[in-house]
């Protein structure tokens, strides 16, 4: 493949050598891995298939986020197509908490007294005690998860987790990705045993696996890149009906394939909102619905819940303002009251502002307190929570995000232990953390490089996301010829350049900086991504500014 010179430079910068380029630039279905790439899959199939054959009741135990909901829909769909008696169980965030908990298990057996097999998706790896409790009732358990394991692995009938063991390229699968490969292995085995001779149904499940991969912020390399690329390509043709209706309700048309950004900013927040404010069972039902009118009504309801989530997020952030301060190793904040469903989002927003790990919790200080934590690159949330384990009832997560419940009366102990752990991580790897904070472009380029031809050439690198970010370019020592606020409240800004060969730029949420930029007419180094716009006429290139700082050289 003949590549644009700048694309060649980007591939080199990202460490994608000549021996990897064919696979990276051709994320085709033919490159999907085999079953043996995930140790434990064959054992899981051997456990599950007899329950399918005998129509003994199977419950897929999911989670209330987008990954868990998609994983549940994937595995239940596959099991039912194979003739199994299968249903999903989605825990309640507010009354039962994340993963296998005593309260959720009690409800599971109340609602499914005849269950013979429980298969977890997107959870279970840290629930050795709860798995043992289920098995003590004479019920078989298969654990499929992708989170980091705790000190003790659950003694399940089978266990599949790429963080425990996986071939190269599979180690960063999300929960739905694991469920997708397990579903494929079940179909293969069922066909081999003569239990299934029906049609193909992998494409809708592939769409869900790709969506969940983006939603859970998994690196878009290896198998994840294939799942997401093909999910986007097949979306309008093969996505579950409810997912298409949800996309349409989010003001997207079906005229072009969605992007990974649509998955991350349109679909996944809406699916997550159901579990944050009401019940993720609503989102699961949307993904499983086959009646168009019912699906359309469910999509409208989910869209409305997301609007409420945005309002509650703003209110919680406002209430926390007095506890948010810069200059600390970590920010640990607590409110007596608040919606637990939005604390993770608020923690992420504060983290972006402060650049340090942020834990936000809700609950009275003398009772158990529950919350979420987010951390920027260079930190490890799971390790920090482990260091604070003495003050915690339970916790889980991975390097960038996690959840926790503090023991009654131990919140200040948690604050101290967590902050000390984050300070130690910073001291041990200060250079890498500070380097991650500093925004630098992938490449410094020249004004003459900017063209729609370059924009089109960059598409070969899509899908963009975690581990394969949209390229950020930089121009050195340029001057603005015009700067003005735009938007209904002047909240955004647009700029023209003295060098007319540089396309016009937009800087979202920086309308407040226009006056200062006008007052200091100096050469600037600007960082940006590229946009194609047809506003005002023919398609043309625009710059989406990310930073504009006084030029290091001080020359135009």
LOMI-209789 format. One line per 5 residues: number of its first residue (from 0); their letters; for each residue y, z, x of C-alpha. Coordinates in nm, 3 decimals. Example, Ala and Ser with C-alpha at 12.3 -4.5 7.8 and 13.67 -1.06 7.14 Angstrom:
BEGIN
0> as> -0.450,0.780,1.230; -0.106,0.714,1.367
END
This chain:
BEGIN
0> xxxxx> 0.000,0.000,0.000; 0.341,-0.098,0.138; 0.569,0.202,0.099; 0.945,0.242,0.107; 1.049,0.379,0.451
5> xxxxx> 1.193,0.694,0.293; 0.868,0.753,0.105; 0.686,0.719,0.438; 0.917,0.982,0.589; 0.861,1.216,0.293
10> xxxxx> 0.484,1.191,0.320; 0.504,1.269,0.690; 0.739,1.562,0.626; 0.496,1.705,0.368; 0.205,1.685,0.608
15> xxxxx> 0.019,1.412,0.419; -0.136,1.215,0.702; -0.280,0.867,0.700; -0.630,1.000,0.625; -0.505,1.175,0.307
20> xxxxx> -0.261,0.918,0.173; -0.505,0.702,-0.019; -0.632,1.002,-0.214; -0.280,1.143,-0.267; -0.130,0.814,-0.383
25> xxxxx> -0.426,0.730,-0.607; -0.501,1.041,-0.819; -0.756,0.853,-1.029; -1.032,0.988,-1.253; -1.288,0.849,-1.009
30> xxxxx> -1.179,1.117,-0.764; -1.262,1.412,-0.990; -1.496,1.653,-0.818; -1.862,1.716,-0.888; -2.005,2.032,-1.042
35> xxxxx> -2.119,2.176,-0.710; -1.759,2.202,-0.589; -1.731,2.518,-0.801; -2.004,2.768,-0.710; -2.135,2.945,-1.015
40> xxxxx> -2.094,2.654,-1.257; -2.461,2.561,-1.258; -2.556,2.926,-1.310; -2.304,2.949,-1.597; -2.454,2.638,-1.759
45> xxxxx> -2.804,2.783,-1.726; -2.687,3.097,-1.907; -2.484,2.923,-2.180; -2.711,2.632,-2.274; -2.992,2.839,-2.436
50> xxxxx> -2.731,2.999,-2.666; -2.613,2.649,-2.758; -2.968,2.531,-2.823; -3.056,2.832,-3.040; -2.715,2.840,-3.216
55> xxxxx> -2.668,3.203,-3.123; -2.309,3.316,-3.161; -2.080,3.259,-2.863; -1.728,3.400,-2.832; -1.484,3.251,-2.581
60> xxxxx> -1.255,3.535,-2.476; -0.917,3.388,-2.379; -0.565,3.493,-2.294; -0.230,3.476,-2.472; -0.049,3.242,-2.231
65> xxxxx> -0.056,2.861,-2.220; -0.336,2.853,-1.962; -0.555,3.091,-2.159; -0.491,2.916,-2.490; -0.568,2.573,-2.342
70> xxxxx> -0.879,2.705,-2.169; -1.003,2.855,-2.496; -0.945,2.528,-2.682; -1.124,2.330,-2.409; -1.438,2.541,-2.403
75> xxxxx> -1.467,2.601,-2.779; -1.420,2.228,-2.846; -1.694,2.140,-2.596; -1.935,2.404,-2.727; -1.885,2.299,-3.089
80> xxxxx> -1.932,1.932,-3.004; -2.263,2.027,-2.845; -2.366,2.200,-3.168; -2.303,2.560,-3.067; -2.183,2.838,-3.294
85> xxxxx> -1.865,2.921,-3.106; -1.526,3.071,-3.174; -1.230,3.192,-2.970; -1.099,3.545,-2.937; -0.736,3.582,-2.826
90> xxxxx> -0.622,3.936,-2.734; -0.294,4.070,-2.866; -0.032,4.119,-2.595; 0.127,4.420,-2.764; -0.166,4.625,-2.892
95> xxxxx> -0.445,4.522,-2.653; -0.286,4.394,-2.335; -0.404,4.138,-2.082; -0.766,4.061,-2.016; -1.074,4.254,-2.118
100> xxxxx> -0.952,4.587,-2.253; -1.128,4.857,-2.452; -0.905,4.795,-2.755; -0.965,4.420,-2.751; -1.340,4.461,-2.704
105> xxxxx> -1.352,4.695,-3.004; -1.178,4.433,-3.220; -1.400,4.156,-3.083; -1.717,4.330,-3.197; -1.558,4.421,-3.532
110> xxxxx> -1.471,4.056,-3.599; -1.790,3.912,-3.442; -2.069,4.166,-3.503; -2.332,3.901,-3.435; -2.199,3.785,-3.098
115> xxxxx> -2.470,3.725,-2.838; -2.266,3.575,-2.551; -1.909,3.631,-2.435; -1.753,3.373,-2.203; -1.418,3.471,-2.057
120> xxxxx> -1.160,3.209,-1.966; -0.852,3.280,-1.753; -0.945,3.648,-1.721; -1.226,3.890,-1.646; -1.240,3.889,-1.266
125> xxxxx> -1.078,4.236,-1.245; -1.273,4.383,-1.538; -1.595,4.513,-1.384; -1.600,4.821,-1.608; -1.532,4.623,-1.928
130> xxxxx> -1.796,4.360,-1.846; -2.046,4.640,-1.793; -1.949,4.788,-2.131; -2.012,4.458,-2.309; -2.348,4.410,-2.136
135> xxxxx> -2.445,4.765,-2.228; -2.438,4.645,-2.591; -2.703,4.386,-2.509; -2.454,4.098,-2.501; -2.458,3.844,-2.217
140> xxxxx> -2.135,3.777,-2.027; -2.015,3.476,-1.828; -1.686,3.528,-1.644; -1.466,3.229,-1.567; -1.128,3.302,-1.415
145> xxxxx> -0.890,3.192,-1.141; -0.702,3.514,-1.063; -0.746,3.713,-0.744; -1.048,3.945,-0.757; -1.011,4.321,-0.739
150> xxxxx> -1.208,4.550,-0.509; -1.518,4.520,-0.730; -1.651,4.198,-0.880; -1.787,4.219,-1.235; -2.167,4.212,-1.261
155> xxxxx> -2.183,3.925,-1.510; -2.471,3.692,-1.593; -2.270,3.421,-1.416; -1.928,3.410,-1.250; -1.704,3.111,-1.178
160> xxxxx> -1.376,3.165,-0.996; -1.226,2.928,-0.738; -1.049,3.226,-0.575; -1.393,3.369,-0.501; -1.557,3.046,-0.389
165> xxxxx> -1.466,2.678,-0.420; -1.472,2.353,-0.228; -1.153,2.226,-0.069; -0.919,2.084,-0.333; -1.055,2.312,-0.606
170> xxxxx> -0.935,2.648,-0.479; -0.614,2.639,-0.684; -0.752,2.541,-1.024; -0.602,2.725,-1.320; -0.813,2.888,-1.591
175> xxxxx> -0.812,2.574,-1.805; -0.905,2.365,-1.501; -1.211,2.583,-1.448; -1.294,2.558,-1.820; -1.260,2.179,-1.805
180> xxxxx> -1.512,2.145,-1.522; -1.748,2.392,-1.689; -1.724,2.192,-2.014; -1.812,1.874,-1.824; -2.110,2.039,-1.662
185> xxxxx> -2.230,2.167,-2.001; -2.215,1.818,-2.149; -2.406,1.669,-1.854; -2.678,1.932,-1.883; -2.698,1.897,-2.262
190> xxxxx> -2.735,1.520,-2.231; -3.005,1.561,-1.967; -3.200,1.795,-2.197; -3.157,1.573,-2.503; -2.933,1.825,-2.681
195> xxxxx> -2.640,1.584,-2.708; -2.613,1.210,-2.748; -2.271,1.186,-2.911; -1.955,1.012,-2.798; -1.718,1.095,-2.518
200> xxxxx> -1.455,1.361,-2.583; -1.331,1.454,-2.236; -0.984,1.296,-2.262; -0.823,1.550,-2.501; -0.965,1.832,-2.288
205> xxxxx> -0.827,1.666,-1.974; -0.481,1.660,-2.134; -0.503,2.035,-2.199; -0.622,2.107,-1.844; -0.327,1.912,-1.700
210> xxxxx> -0.077,2.089,-1.924; -0.212,2.432,-1.828; -0.203,2.343,-1.458; 0.171,2.281,-1.480; 0.229,2.579,-1.711
215> xxxxx> 0.058,2.818,-1.469; 0.256,2.676,-1.175; -0.050,2.570,-0.978; -0.003,2.354,-0.665; -0.021,1.986,-0.756
220> xxxxx> -0.252,1.890,-0.473; -0.622,1.809,-0.464; -0.796,1.822,-0.801; -0.486,1.962,-0.973; -0.291,1.650,-0.887
225> xxxxx> -0.558,1.435,-1.050; -0.575,1.653,-1.362; -0.198,1.645,-1.415; -0.148,1.276,-1.332; -0.423,1.166,-1.569
230> xxxxx> -0.321,1.418,-1.836; 0.029,1.267,-1.843; -0.104,0.912,-1.846; -0.340,0.980,-2.139; -0.108,1.207,-2.336
235> xxxxx> 0.007,0.992,-2.628; -0.328,0.820,-2.660; -0.560,1.121,-2.632; -0.377,1.456,-2.660; -0.488,1.689,-2.940
240> xxxxx> -0.296,1.608,-3.257; -0.113,1.942,-3.263; 0.010,1.896,-2.907; 0.158,1.556,-2.993; 0.335,1.708,-3.291
245> xxxxx> 0.470,1.987,-3.074; 0.610,1.735,-2.828; 0.776,1.545,-3.111; 0.920,1.868,-3.251; 1.072,1.929,-2.907
250> xxxxx> 1.284,1.613,-2.959; 1.072,1.381,-2.750; 0.970,1.034,-2.869; 0.637,0.869,-2.812; 0.790,0.567,-2.640
255> xxxxx> 0.708,0.673,-2.283; 0.464,0.898,-2.102; 0.583,1.257,-2.063; 0.658,1.398,-1.720; 0.534,1.715,-1.555
260> xxxxx> 0.883,1.851,-1.625; 0.820,1.798,-1.999; 0.502,2.002,-1.965; 0.683,2.277,-1.778; 1.005,2.295,-1.982
265> xxxxx> 0.915,2.162,-2.326; 0.551,2.231,-2.415; 0.441,2.535,-2.218; 0.738,2.759,-2.312; 0.672,2.687,-2.680
270> xxxxx> 0.302,2.768,-2.652; 0.378,3.081,-2.449; 0.637,3.192,-2.706; 0.370,3.245,-2.973; 0.192,3.504,-2.760
275> xxxxx> 0.520,3.663,-2.654; 0.655,3.721,-3.005; 0.364,3.693,-3.251; 0.007,3.589,-3.175; -0.122,3.321,-2.939
280> xxxxx> -0.386,3.251,-3.203; -0.116,3.040,-3.371; -0.090,2.814,-3.065; -0.470,2.798,-3.039; -0.493,2.691,-3.405
285> xxxxx> -0.229,2.425,-3.338; -0.437,2.279,-3.053; -0.752,2.278,-3.266; -0.596,2.136,-3.586; -0.717,1.793,-3.703
290> xxxxx> -0.499,1.752,-4.016; -0.168,1.584,-3.929; 0.041,1.753,-4.198; -0.092,2.099,-4.113; -0.039,2.029,-3.742
295> xxxxx> 0.318,1.917,-3.807; 0.396,2.235,-3.999; 0.238,2.451,-3.729; 0.443,2.269,-3.462; 0.765,2.337,-3.654
300> xxxxx> 0.670,2.705,-3.679; 0.592,2.726,-3.306; 0.923,2.556,-3.228; 1.106,2.817,-3.438; 0.931,3.103,-3.258
305> xxxxx> 1.047,2.958,-2.928; 1.407,2.968,-3.054; 1.364,3.338,-3.132; 1.217,3.393,-2.786; 1.528,3.245,-2.624
310> xxxxx> 1.752,3.479,-2.825; 1.549,3.790,-2.738; 1.540,3.689,-2.372; 1.922,3.675,-2.359; 1.950,4.013,-2.533
315> xxxxx> 1.708,4.184,-2.294; 1.882,4.036,-1.989; 2.215,4.168,-2.117; 2.071,4.517,-2.172; 1.940,4.527,-1.814
320> xxxxx> 2.269,4.431,-1.646; 2.361,4.786,-1.542; 2.031,4.822,-1.350; 2.054,4.495,-1.161; 2.205,4.514,-0.814
325> xxxxx> 2.175,4.306,-0.499; 2.104,4.434,-0.149; 1.779,4.616,-0.233; 1.426,4.531,-0.110; 1.320,4.493,-0.475
330> xxxxx> 1.464,4.535,-0.822; 1.265,4.766,-1.051; 1.422,4.808,-1.395; 1.314,4.978,-1.718; 1.434,4.991,-2.077
335> xxxxx> 1.319,5.242,-2.337; 1.284,4.961,-2.591; 1.248,4.586,-2.571; 1.013,4.298,-2.641; 0.730,4.306,-2.388
340> xxxxx> 0.673,3.938,-2.457; 0.989,3.830,-2.275; 1.001,4.071,-1.980; 0.826,3.822,-1.752; 1.085,3.554,-1.822
345> xxxxx> 1.371,3.797,-1.764; 1.211,3.916,-1.439; 1.195,3.553,-1.324; 1.561,3.494,-1.410; 1.673,3.806,-1.219
350> xxxxx> 1.450,3.710,-0.925; 1.618,3.369,-0.903; 1.954,3.543,-0.891; 1.872,3.819,-0.639; 1.609,3.649,-0.425
355> xxxxx> 1.384,3.958,-0.413; 1.077,4.074,-0.609; 1.172,4.195,-0.957; 0.972,4.421,-1.189; 1.091,4.469,-1.547
360> xxxxx> 0.922,4.725,-1.772; 0.957,4.860,-2.123; 0.872,5.212,-2.239; 0.986,5.574,-2.236; 0.990,5.722,-1.885
365> xxxxx> 0.757,6.009,-1.982; 0.495,5.776,-2.134; 0.300,5.478,-2.003; 0.528,5.189,-1.921; 0.424,4.822,-1.925
370> xxxxx> 0.594,4.531,-1.757; 0.587,4.212,-1.552; 0.684,4.129,-1.196; 0.792,3.806,-1.028; 0.854,3.738,-0.659
375> xxxxx> 1.000,3.454,-0.453; 0.812,3.263,-0.182; 0.704,3.476,0.110; 0.610,3.785,-0.092; 0.275,3.878,-0.246
380> xxxxx> 0.302,4.053,-0.583; -0.067,4.139,-0.601; -0.054,4.315,-0.263; 0.262,4.506,-0.363; 0.103,4.623,-0.688
385> xxxxx> -0.209,4.724,-0.497; 0.009,4.940,-0.272; 0.146,5.108,-0.587; -0.196,5.143,-0.753; -0.188,5.523,-0.745
390> xxxxx> 0.090,5.516,-1.008; -0.070,5.243,-1.220; -0.322,5.247,-1.500; -0.396,4.878,-1.450; -0.249,4.568,-1.292
395> xxxxx> -0.334,4.209,-1.215; -0.191,3.874,-1.112; -0.148,3.664,-0.801; 0.101,3.616,-0.517; 0.400,3.507,-0.727
400> xxxxx> 0.354,3.697,-1.055; 0.173,3.988,-1.212; 0.157,4.243,-1.488; 0.120,4.619,-1.476; 0.102,4.941,-1.678
405> xxxxx> 0.242,5.259,-1.520; 0.075,5.595,-1.579; 0.264,5.838,-1.803; 0.549,6.004,-1.615; 0.492,5.803,-1.296
410> xxxxx> 0.756,5.532,-1.326; 0.974,5.666,-1.044; 0.667,5.688,-0.823; 0.590,5.327,-0.907; 0.948,5.225,-0.830
415> xxxxx> 0.931,5.391,-0.488; 0.585,5.260,-0.395; 0.653,4.906,-0.512; 0.992,4.894,-0.338; 0.843,5.028,-0.014
420> xxxxx> 0.565,4.767,-0.028; 0.816,4.484,-0.078; 1.033,4.619,0.207; 0.726,4.624,0.433; 0.639,4.266,0.340
425> xxxxx> 0.995,4.159,0.419; 0.990,4.339,0.756; 0.655,4.182,0.847; 0.757,3.826,0.761; 1.136,3.828,0.752
430> xxxxx> 1.184,3.489,0.915; 0.954,3.307,0.671; 1.110,3.479,0.367; 1.467,3.401,0.476; 1.365,3.042,0.554
435> xxxxx> 1.220,3.008,0.203; 1.551,3.130,0.055; 1.768,2.881,0.244; 1.801,2.555,0.053; 1.751,2.257,0.279
440> xxxxx> 1.683,1.896,0.188; 1.357,1.719,0.246; 1.556,1.449,0.420; 1.915,1.383,0.524; 1.993,1.024,0.429
445> xxxxx> 2.286,0.780,0.440; 2.496,0.661,0.143; 2.354,0.312,0.186; 2.003,0.443,0.115; 2.094,0.534,-0.243
450> xxxxx> 1.971,0.277,-0.494; 1.754,0.234,-0.801; 1.505,0.074,-0.567; 1.465,0.409,-0.390; 1.439,0.592,-0.724
455> xxxxx> 1.161,0.358,-0.836; 0.983,0.387,-0.500; 0.969,0.766,-0.531; 0.758,0.745,-0.847; 0.449,0.690,-0.634
460> xxxxx> 0.480,1.058,-0.537; 0.468,1.184,-0.897; 0.371,1.410,-1.064; 0.620,1.655,-0.917; 0.578,2.029,-0.939
465> xxxxx> 0.454,2.327,-0.742; 0.326,2.216,-0.402; 0.473,1.869,-0.450; 0.835,1.926,-0.540; 1.070,1.650,-0.647
470> xxxxx> 1.233,1.525,-0.324; 1.567,1.684,-0.238; 1.802,1.466,-0.035; 2.117,1.551,0.155; 2.439,1.368,0.249
475> xxxxx> 2.654,1.510,0.527; 3.032,1.536,0.533; 3.123,1.361,0.205; 3.438,1.413,0.000; 3.482,1.435,-0.375
480> xxxxx> 3.747,1.206,-0.521; 3.725,1.355,-0.867; 3.584,1.673,-1.014; 3.593,1.769,-1.379; 3.410,1.999,-1.618
485> xxxxx> 3.189,1.850,-1.887; 2.982,1.988,-2.174; 3.080,2.143,-2.503; 3.216,2.450,-2.323; 3.292,2.292,-1.987
490> xxxxx> 2.987,2.465,-1.843; 2.875,2.167,-1.634; 3.059,1.955,-1.376; 3.068,1.591,-1.274; 3.195,1.446,-0.947
495> xxxxx> 3.289,1.109,-0.799; 3.306,1.046,-0.425; 3.566,0.895,-0.194; 3.288,0.670,-0.065; 3.240,0.447,-0.368
500> xxxxx> 2.889,0.350,-0.261; 2.773,0.702,-0.353; 2.678,0.728,-0.722; 2.848,0.977,-0.948; 2.699,1.328,-0.948
505> xxxxx> 2.634,1.594,-1.212; 2.606,1.965,-1.131; 2.457,2.159,-1.420; 2.599,2.507,-1.496; 2.870,2.478,-1.231
510> xxxxx> 3.171,2.391,-1.444; 3.323,2.722,-1.331; 3.340,2.588,-0.971; 3.551,2.282,-1.046; 3.890,2.445,-0.985
515> xxxxx> 3.781,2.595,-0.653; 3.646,2.260,-0.536; 3.968,2.085,-0.635; 4.171,2.345,-0.448; 3.972,2.300,-0.125
520> xxxxx> 3.947,1.929,-0.055; 3.721,1.939,0.250; 3.418,1.741,0.365; 3.099,1.882,0.215; 2.728,1.860,0.272
525> xxxxx> 2.565,1.796,-0.066; 2.203,1.840,-0.170; 2.063,1.658,-0.473; 1.778,1.488,-0.651; 1.797,1.142,-0.805
530> xxxxx> 1.833,1.052,-1.172; 1.826,0.724,-1.358; 2.080,0.702,-1.640; 2.174,0.435,-1.891; 2.472,0.629,-2.024
535> xxxxx> 2.760,0.388,-2.075; 2.563,0.068,-2.024; 2.304,-0.064,-1.782; 2.062,0.163,-1.596; 2.219,0.314,-1.287
540> xxxxx> 2.157,0.587,-1.034; 2.309,0.935,-1.059; 2.286,1.239,-0.834; 2.179,1.577,-0.971; 2.360,1.821,-0.740
545> xxxxx> 2.179,2.134,-0.623; 2.428,2.255,-0.362; 2.767,2.156,-0.219; 2.883,2.349,0.085; 3.154,2.299,0.341
550> xxxxx> 3.022,2.049,0.597; 2.892,2.204,0.916; 3.056,1.927,1.121; 3.386,1.948,0.931; 3.429,1.571,0.943
555> x> 3.428,1.305,0.677
END
